[in-house]
């Protein structure tokens, strides 16, 4: 069904748009009891129940509800299934079991389980983020137990079939309700869904199938990374269970601040103080860069807040195409501790410059800096 002409989910459940999850649950419970096809024999009961179920699944999910509130049914298009979702009549079992305490589906015996992802926080120097570095880290993770090869049983012994579930990993109980008979399928409490019971647990992992191991790993940090970025090491997380794949290791980068430089995307910013003579007459000064000290020409008549750019002296781009700029912000320092000779010279200069003060229209110091930096 297209998004046009479809009934509003809030209207379907009979709730307001600011309804809480408790309100949604209560409304769904009431309507599900009324329209469940095992109870309601009207011709449209099954379609009505599907519609109720679909509305509840969307509004009970915070992310889907936000999409729906913003874009309506069109915001859920392309999520899979007709109309945006695969909410058929056979898809309500999980919710139904959650609401009423019984289910109708057949769960499979516990299969392979993927290992958990891990996170490692790594602090690197400013220059290491700029030029890249290879760092060695140490992590502790759960790995398949070498002693028992992941069986959980002491070598020389083997797990036996669970007598409670007969190796299926599930126990099934029939339960009567207002809707008729339902089969409650639950994970076997004795074997935890594995279908096997370890009678002689491994002396190393104690039957858990995995043990803690400490590993040293090499992390290749590329040039140009920034604070808050992460590097994924595929398969370096915890090992899976029952033949499942391992998780990933995510290395979160924290870049230490630099003594002089600050970073703005691929550019680095540097504040430099010059005196009034250098600003007025111009000068060739030496400034630090990420590649070492370099000469920089200050033109005569430089004003406070002027910006000079040193191309190719910034941070390398992660895609490998060139580097940013080093942006030098010039601060003209007014001396406060003049010698007698310096004071006399400035007085002589002041007489030649005049003493008239005129208000200036236009941008101020901070405005000029922002304009030069493009912010």
PyMOL commands that set and color helices and strands:
alter all, ss='L'
color gray80, all
select helices_A, chain A and resi 9-13+21-35+45-59+62-76+82-84+89-91+93-100+126-131+276-281+340-353+365-373
alter helices_A, ss='H'
color red, helices_A
select strands_A, chain A and resi 118-124+133-144+160-161+170-177+180-187+196-197+210-221+230-233+249-255+262-264+267-275+283-287+294-298+307-316+323-333
alter strands_A, ss='S'
color yellow, strands_A
deselect
rebuild
show_as cartoon
